[in-house]
Amino acid sequence: MSSPIKTIPASPPGAAEIETAVLELLADVREQDPSQTRADHYAAGEGLALDSLEGVEIVVGLEERLGIRLPDSTETCEALRSVQTLVEFVRTVTASNRS
């Protein structure tokens, strides 16, 4: 991926931070301008329609940018259905890792 890696402080990432990271990563893997990806996302709804390689790139990118580790599981794959489900999943994982 060509975007610089951004690290988030030790506090759990908020929904807005996660959503921004997801949309930026989605733009990167699809080689689009981030503002166009955001506009497309909101115009078409929340579905991501990722192929398997894009899904892996987004998961790895989120782990790097947010300093987290997402489980290698079916739940992670299912969370890639939409931006909203992915944001909620990442928040749940980070909250459970800190308790």
N, C-alpha and C positions, 0 to 999 in steps of 0.2 A: 504494500500500500504506500502511496506517495505522501500522505498527510503526516505531519510531525506528530509524534506521540505526546499526548498531554497526560499529565498525572494529576490526580485529584487528591487533596489532603486526606488524612486518615479518617475523617468523619464520613459516614455513609453518604453516597451520592443521592441527590434529590431527584425527583421525577423529571424536572426540567433539564437537569444535567444529563440524565440518562437518555432522554428523548433527543436532545441535541446530538449526543454522541452517536446514537443509532442513525439519525438522519444524515449526519456527516459521513459515517461509515458506508451507508447505503449509497450516497452520492459518489463516494470514492470507488466502491466496487463496480458501480454502473457507469463510472467515468462521466458524471454529470456535475453541473454546478449545484452546490448545496441549496441555493435558493430555489432552483428549479425542482429539485427533489422534494423539498418541503411543499412547494405549490402542488406538485403532482400527487403527493401523499394526501394532502387535504382535499384535493379535487376528486380523487378516486376513492377515498375512504381509507380505512386503516390497513387493508390487506397488503402484505409485503410481496407475495408471490416470488419467493427466492428459489434459485436452484441450490443444490447441495453445496457447491463451492462458495457461493455468495453467503450462505448461512454460516459456514465455517469461518470465512473471513470476518463476518460481523461479530461472531462470538469471540474470536481471538482478538479482534480490535477492541471490543468492549473490555475484555480482561486486561489488555495492555493500558488502555486509556484510563480506566477506572481503578486499576490496581486490585482487581477481584479475581476470583476463580469460580467459573460456572461449572456445575457438574456435567460430566460426560454421560448424559442420560436422555431418555425419551422426553422427559419434562422440558429439557432445554430445547429440544427440537420442536416440541409443541408450542413453546413460547415464541418461536419465530413466525407465528401466524400473522401477527400484526405488531405495529409499534407499541400499542397500548399493552398487549399481553407481554411483550418483551420487557417493557418498562416495569410492569408490576412484578414480573418474575425476578428481575435483577434486584429490585427493592426487597423482595422477600428473601432472596439468597443473602444479600448483604446484611440484612437485619438479623437473620438466623446465625450468621457467622460471627456477629459481634456480641451475641447474648451468651 
